[in-house]
Amino acid sequence: MKPEVWHRSPGNRGSLVWFLANFLLVSRRSPEQRESIGPCSAIRCWCALLLLMIASSCHIMDPSASRDEPYTGIAYRFPYRVMHRIAGADGILWQLDPAGCPLDSEMAEGAIETAMQSWNLAGTCSFRRAEATEAATVTISWKDADHGRPCVRFGISSELVAHIATAPTSGDPTPFSIHLNASVDWTLEKVPVKMARSGTGLNVAMRFQPSLPAVIAHEAGHVLGLGHVLIEGSVMHPLHLEAAGSPGEPDLMAVRSLYGGGDTSSADDMEICCVDPQGKPHLAAPIIRGLTPCDRVRIHLFDIDSDGTDEIVLLGRGRASDGSGLLFLKFKAGALLERTIGPFPGALSGSLPLAVGKNGAGDTVLAQNPDDTKRSYLALVIPVGGPPLRPLLPGERWKSASGGGGDEDGDGTLDQPISGVAECGWADLDGDGVKELIRRGGERSPDR
């Protein structure tokens, strides 16, 4: 017989809240719905965080309840998210359609050009206005609230001031478009201008004039592949009044992780290396910057979605907060960062060993044992093809692939203790059959 079963079930309050929180975090929408400037993204993140905080009050949903954590502070908040990478990032051509501009056209044009240039980093990325004979990648234009299906409408609210759209949804001939809300009272100042409260009773709202330069810088960040983050000092904050007016340090770390550039690595960075026949490592891809501070974030390597390529799996230590927790990094040919998935606050503990396995459907199972005196465990499932994540169901069987664990009879107890998967090491990030060496920055300086 195995020890007592201490397992979650669909009816358990902690599991239900955990599932709802992760559903909020990873539900899929169209790019223009997903990354528009407005309150929706932040509200979703805060709702997910609230649900996870509720979940943490449930005994079995606290994976650190039975073990002291070396780090007890707030978990590290990842400073950026990546939605995609764009080809030819150093020299992106844009064009402007001034029709319907509610501001002085010449002054607005100058503000837009300056804002686009705020992303220009030598050897990393840059924007340039297209000549008449050149094919642009981005169209910037002013649009009414409802500017044609299937592009998402701004609506009657003044809170949604802009969005990014892609062809053919955008209705424009270029791959990317930045649509600006022509119904909004804009300012050319570098920061939004707060105005007097309007309305009465429950309808009182603080009116403000959005900053055209700040909004353009934000939307240009989306073109470069950056997603929303609730990080102070980032131009990619989803709330306009909270966002920086130009790219900040978190944003620069993001584009350098995507497209290269910057100084040698620090202890907060990751290096992706190839190794020559003499056993000497060399950088094989841009340094992944600012995601892995020592003693705050763990680095694991395995195939999360059964697509034949390995991912970098980051797991933060400490108490869950928005923007922290479990983060997946996916790569394309050449071991180039393509996108991040997550983060998922509170999904797993950063202070407990992690086991990795597969269920009968080929889904990846991540499991931890909060009390090493028992064989009960907590687990989540990453379906084939990737998120949304879900809790492991009662009776669901899985076989360990690495780090011990496993529950091949589905009785809710571990077949073997969880010893934990290793950190860093070798992984085939791009599926070419050749493994890359992934290590923390600052360990040693490889030849470039």
C-alpha positions in Angstrom: 0.0 0.0 0.0 1.0 3.6 -0.5 0.8 6.3 2.1 -2.4 8.4 2.6 -3.8 10.2 -0.4 -3.7 14.0 -0.2 -4.8 15.1 -3.7 -6.8 17.8 -5.3 -10.2 17.3 -7.0 -12.3 19.4 -9.4 -14.6 20.2 -6.5 -11.9 21.5 -4.3 -12.1 25.3 -3.9 -8.4 25.8 -4.4 -8.2 23.9 -7.6 -11.3 25.7 -9.0 -9.8 29.1 -8.2 -6.4 28.1 -9.6 -8.0 27.0 -12.8 -10.0 30.1 -13.2 -7.0 32.3 -12.6 -4.9 30.6 -15.2 -7.8 30.7 -17.6 -7.9 34.5 -17.2 -4.1 34.6 -17.8 -3.9 32.6 -20.9 -7.3 32.8 -22.7 -6.6 33.6 -26.4 -7.8 36.7 -28.2 -6.9 38.3 -31.5 -3.7 40.4 -31.4 -5.5 43.7 -31.5 -7.8 42.7 -28.7 -5.0 41.2 -26.7 -2.7 44.2 -26.7 -4.7 47.4 -27.1 -4.0 50.3 -24.8 -6.7 50.3 -22.3 -7.7 48.9 -18.9 -8.8 45.4 -20.0 -5.4 43.7 -19.9 -4.5 45.1 -16.4 -7.9 44.2 -15.0 -7.5 40.6 -16.3 -4.1 40.4 -14.7 -5.3 41.8 -11.4 -8.4 39.4 -11.4 -6.1 36.5 -12.0 -3.8 37.6 -9.2 -6.8 38.0 -6.8 -8.0 34.5 -7.6 -4.5 33.1 -7.0 -4.4 34.9 -3.7 -7.7 33.3 -2.8 -6.3 30.0 -3.9 -3.3 30.4 -1.6 -5.6 30.5 1.4 -6.7 26.9 0.6 -4.5 24.4 2.4 -3.7 22.1 -0.5 -3.1 24.9 -2.9 -0.1 26.2 -1.0 2.8 24.3 -2.3 5.2 25.8 0.3 2.9 25.2 3.3 5.0 22.3 4.6 8.5 23.7 3.9 10.3 26.9 4.8 11.3 28.9 1.7 14.9 30.2 1.6 13.5 33.4 0.0 10.3 34.7 1.6 9.9 38.0 -0.1 7.7 38.9 -3.1 8.6 36.8 -6.2 10.5 38.4 -9.0 8.3 40.2 -11.5 9.5 39.4 -15.0 10.2 42.8 -16.6 8.8 42.0 -20.1 6.7 39.7 -22.2 7.4 38.7 -25.9 4.5 38.1 -28.3 6.5 37.6 -31.5 9.7 38.6 -33.3 9.7 40.6 -36.5 12.1 40.1 -39.4 14.3 43.0 -40.3 13.9 44.7 -36.9 16.8 47.1 -37.6 15.2 49.2 -40.3 11.4 48.9 -40.0 9.7 51.2 -42.5 6.6 53.1 -41.5 4.2 55.4 -43.3 1.6 57.9 -42.0 -1.9 58.5 -43.3 -2.8 62.0 -41.8 -6.4 61.9 -42.8 -8.7 62.7 -39.8 -5.9 63.9 -37.6 -7.5 65.9 -34.7 -4.3 67.8 -34.1 -2.1 70.2 -36.1 -1.0 67.7 -38.8 2.6 69.0 -39.0 3.2 69.0 -35.3 1.6 65.5 -34.9 3.7 64.2 -37.7 6.9 65.4 -35.9 5.8 63.9 -32.6 5.1 60.6 -34.2 8.5 60.5 -36.0 10.3 61.3 -32.7 8.4 58.6 -30.8 9.2 56.0 -33.4 12.9 57.0 -33.3 12.9 56.5 -29.5 13.3 52.8 -30.2 16.4 53.2 -32.4 19.2 51.2 -30.9 22.3 50.7 -33.0 22.6 47.0 -34.0 19.3 46.1 -32.3 16.2 47.7 -33.8 15.2 50.9 -35.5 12.3 52.6 -37.3 12.5 54.8 -40.4 9.9 56.6 -42.3 9.4 55.0 -45.8 10.2 57.0 -48.9 7.4 57.2 -51.5 9.0 54.4 -53.5 9.5 52.1 -50.6 7.2 49.4 -49.2 6.3 50.1 -45.6 5.9 47.5 -42.9 3.7 49.7 -40.6 0.9 52.1 -41.4 -0.1 54.8 -38.8 -3.5 56.3 -39.2 -6.4 58.0 -37.4 -9.6 56.0 -37.1 -13.2 56.6 -35.9 -14.6 54.6 -33.0 -16.1 52.0 -35.4 -13.7 51.9 -38.4 -14.8 48.8 -40.2 -15.1 45.1 -39.6 -13.3 42.9 -38.8 -11.0 45.4 -37.1 -11.8 45.9 -33.4 -13.8 49.1 -32.7 -12.7 51.6 -30.1 -16.2 51.9 -28.7 -17.8 54.9 -27.0 -15.3 55.1 -24.2 -12.3 57.4 -24.4 -10.1 54.9 -22.5 -9.1 52.8 -25.5 -7.0 55.3 -27.3 -5.1 53.1 -29.8 -4.5 49.5 -30.9 -2.2 47.6 -33.2 -3.7 45.5 -36.0 -2.4 43.1 -38.6 -3.4 42.5 -42.2 -5.9 41.6 -43.4 -7.9 42.5 -40.3 -6.5 46.0 -40.2 -7.8 46.9 -43.7 -4.4 48.4 -44.6 -1.9 47.1 -47.2 1.0 46.8 -44.7 1.7 43.8 -42.4 1.2 46.0 -39.2 -1.0 49.0 -38.5 -1.2 51.4 -35.6 -4.8 52.8 -35.4 -5.2 56.0 -33.3 -8.6 57.0 -31.9 -9.6 60.2 -33.7 -12.4 60.9 -31.2 -10.0 61.4 -28.3 -8.8 64.8 -27.1 -5.0 64.3 -27.6 -2.0 66.2 -26.4 1.5 66.5 -27.9 3.1 66.6 -24.5 5.3 63.6 -23.6 3.1 62.6 -20.7 -0.7 62.5 -20.5 -2.4 65.6 -19.2 -4.9 65.0 -16.4 -8.0 67.0 -16.4 -10.9 67.7 -14.1 -13.3 65.0 -13.0 -16.5 64.7 -15.1 -19.9 63.2 -14.4 -21.9 62.8 -11.2 -22.6 60.0 -8.7 -21.3 56.6 -9.8 -20.4 58.0 -13.3 -17.6 60.2 -12.0 -14.4 59.7 -14.0 -11.1 61.4 -14.3 -10.7 62.7 -17.8 -7.3 63.0 -19.4 -5.6 63.8 -22.6 -3.5 60.9 -23.9 0.0 61.7 -25.0 0.5 61.1 -28.7 4.3 60.5 -28.3 3.8 58.0 -25.4 1.0 56.1 -27.2 3.1 55.8 -30.4 6.1 54.5 -28.4 3.8 52.0 -26.8 2.3 50.7 -30.0 5.7 50.6 -31.7 6.8 48.3 -28.9 4.0 46.0 -29.9 5.3 46.0 -33.5 8.7 45.0 -32.2 7.0 42.1 -30.4 6.6 43.3 -26.8 3.5 42.6 -24.7 1.9 44.4 -21.8 3.6 44.3 -18.4 2.6 45.9 -15.1 6.1 47.2 -14.5 6.9 50.7 -13.4 9.2 52.4 -15.8 8.0 50.4 -18.8 6.3 52.0 -21.8 4.5 48.7 -22.3 2.3 49.2 -19.2 -1.4 48.7 -20.4 -2.7 51.7 -18.5 -1.7 54.9 -20.3 -1.5 57.0 -17.1 0.9 54.4 -15.6 3.1 53.8 -18.6 6.4 55.5 -19.2 6.5 58.1 -21.9 9.3 56.4 -23.8 11.1 53.0 -23.8 12.5 52.3 -20.3 15.1 49.8 -19.1 12.6 46.8 -19.1 11.7 47.6 -22.7 15.4 47.8 -23.8 16.2 44.5 -22.1 13.3 43.0 -24.1 14.4 44.2 -27.6 18.0 43.3 -26.9 16.9 39.8 -25.9 15.1 39.5 -29.2 17.4 41.2 -31.6 20.8 41.4 -29.8 23.0 44.3 -28.8 24.1 45.6 -25.4 27.0 44.9 -23.1 28.3 41.5 -21.9 26.0 39.5 -19.7 25.3 40.0 -16.0 24.2 37.6 -13.3 20.6 38.4 -14.1 21.0 37.2 -17.7 21.0 33.9 -19.6 23.5 32.9 -22.3 22.7 30.5 -25.1 25.9 28.9 -26.4 27.2 26.5 -29.0 30.3 24.6 -28.2 33.2 24.1 -30.7 35.1 20.8 -31.2 37.6 21.9 -28.6 34.8 22.2 -26.0 34.9 26.0 -25.9 31.5 27.8 -25.6 30.5 30.7 -27.9 27.4 32.8 -27.9 24.9 31.3 -30.4 22.1 33.8 -29.9 21.3 37.1 -28.2 21.7 37.2 -24.5 18.4 36.8 -22.7 18.5 39.8 -20.4 17.0 40.5 -17.0 14.8 37.4 -16.5 16.9 35.2 -14.2 18.4 37.0 -11.2 20.4 34.6 -9.1 18.6 33.0 -6.1 15.3 34.5 -7.4 14.5 32.5 -10.5 15.2 28.9 -11.4 16.1 27.8 -15.0 14.8 24.4 -16.2 15.0 22.9 -19.7 12.4 20.5 -21.3 9.8 20.2 -24.0 6.6 21.7 -22.4 4.2 21.2 -25.3 5.4 18.0 -27.0 6.4 19.8 -30.3 9.8 18.3 -30.5 11.7 21.3 -29.3 12.8 22.2 -25.8 11.7 25.3 -24.0 13.4 27.3 -21.2 11.2 27.1 -18.1 11.6 29.8 -15.5 10.3 29.4 -12.0 10.4 32.3 -9.5 11.0 31.9 -5.8 8.9 33.7 -3.2 5.4 34.9 -2.7 3.2 35.1 -5.8 2.5 38.6 -7.3 1.4 39.8 -10.6 3.9 39.2 -13.3 5.8 36.5 -11.3 5.8 32.7 -11.1 6.1 30.3 -14.0 7.3 31.6 -17.4 8.0 29.6 -20.6 10.4 30.8 -23.4 9.9 29.5 -26.9 12.5 29.7 -29.6 12.8 29.4 -33.4 15.5 28.5 -35.9 18.9 29.6 -34.7 17.8 29.4 -31.0 16.3 32.9 -31.4 13.8 33.9 -28.8 10.3 34.0 -30.4 7.8 34.5 -27.6 7.1 34.0 -23.9 4.1 32.2 -22.4 2.9 33.4 -19.0 3.8 34.2 -16.4 1.5 32.1 -14.2 1.7 33.5 -10.6 1.5 30.9 -7.9 1.2 27.9 -10.2 4.2 26.2 -8.7 6.6 26.8 -5.8 10.1 28.1 -6.7 11.5 26.4 -3.5 10.3 22.8 -4.1 11.9 20.2 -6.4 10.1 19.7 -9.7 9.2 16.5 -11.5 8.3 16.3 -15.2 6.3 13.6 -16.8 3.7 12.7 -19.4 0.1 11.5 -19.1 -1.6 9.0 -21.5 -2.5 11.8 -24.0 1.1 13.0 -24.2 0.5 16.1 -22.2 3.3 17.4 -19.9 2.8 17.0 -16.2 4.7 19.2 -13.7 4.5 18.0 -10.1 5.8 19.0 -6.7 5.5 17.4 -3.2 4.8 20.0 -0.5 5.5 17.5 2.3 8.4 15.1 1.7 7.2 13.0 4.6 4.3 12.0 2.4 3.7 10.8 -1.1 0.9 13.1 -1.9 1.6 15.9 -4.4 0.3 18.8 -6.5 0.5 18.8 -10.2 -0.6 20.8 -13.3 -0.9 19.7 -16.9 0.3 21.5 -20.0 -1.7 20.1 -22.9 0.0 19.1 -26.2 0.2 22.3 -28.2 0.6 24.5 -25.1 -1.6 26.4 -22.6 -4.1 26.9 -21.2 -2.9 25.0 -18.2 -5.1 22.8 -16.0 -4.9 21.0 -12.7 -4.2 17.2 -12.8 -7.5 15.4 -12.4 -8.1 12.8 -9.7 -7.4 9.4 -11.1 -5.3 10.8 -14.0 -2.2 8.7 -14.5 1.2 9.9 -15.5 4.7 8.6 -15.9 7.8 10.4 -14.8 10.2 11.5 -17.5 12.7 13.4 -15.2 13.1 14.3 -11.6 11.3 11.4 -10.0 7.6 11.3 -9.1 5.1 9.7 -11.4 1.7 8.2 -10.6 1.1 5.4 -13.0 -1.9 3.9 -11.1 -3.6 7.3 -10.7 -4.2 6.9 -6.9 -2.9 10.4 -6.1 0.3 9.3 -4.5 3.8 9.4 -6.0 5.5 6.2 -7.3 8.8 7.6 -6.2 10.1 10.6 -4.3 10.6 13.8 -6.3 14.3 14.4 -6.6 13.9 17.4 -9.0 15.0 18.2 -12.5 18.4 19.9 -13.0 18.9 23.6 -13.6 20.5 25.0 -16.8 22.5 22.6 -19.0 21.8 21.4 -22.5 18.7 21.7 -24.6 17.6 21.6 -28.3 15.8 25.0 -28.4 15.2 25.0 -32.2 14.6 21.4 -32.9 17.6 21.0 -35.3 19.0 18.0 -33.5 21.9 20.0 -32.0 21.7 20.9 -28.3 22.6 24.4 -27.1 24.3 25.1 -23.7 22.1 27.3 -21.5 23.9 28.9 -18.6 23.6 31.9 -16.3 25.2 35.1 -17.5 28.5 36.2 -15.9 29.7 32.7 -15.3 32.5 33.2 -17.9 32.9 35.2 -21.0 32.7 33.1 -24.2 34.2 34.3 -27.4 31.7 36.0 -29.6 
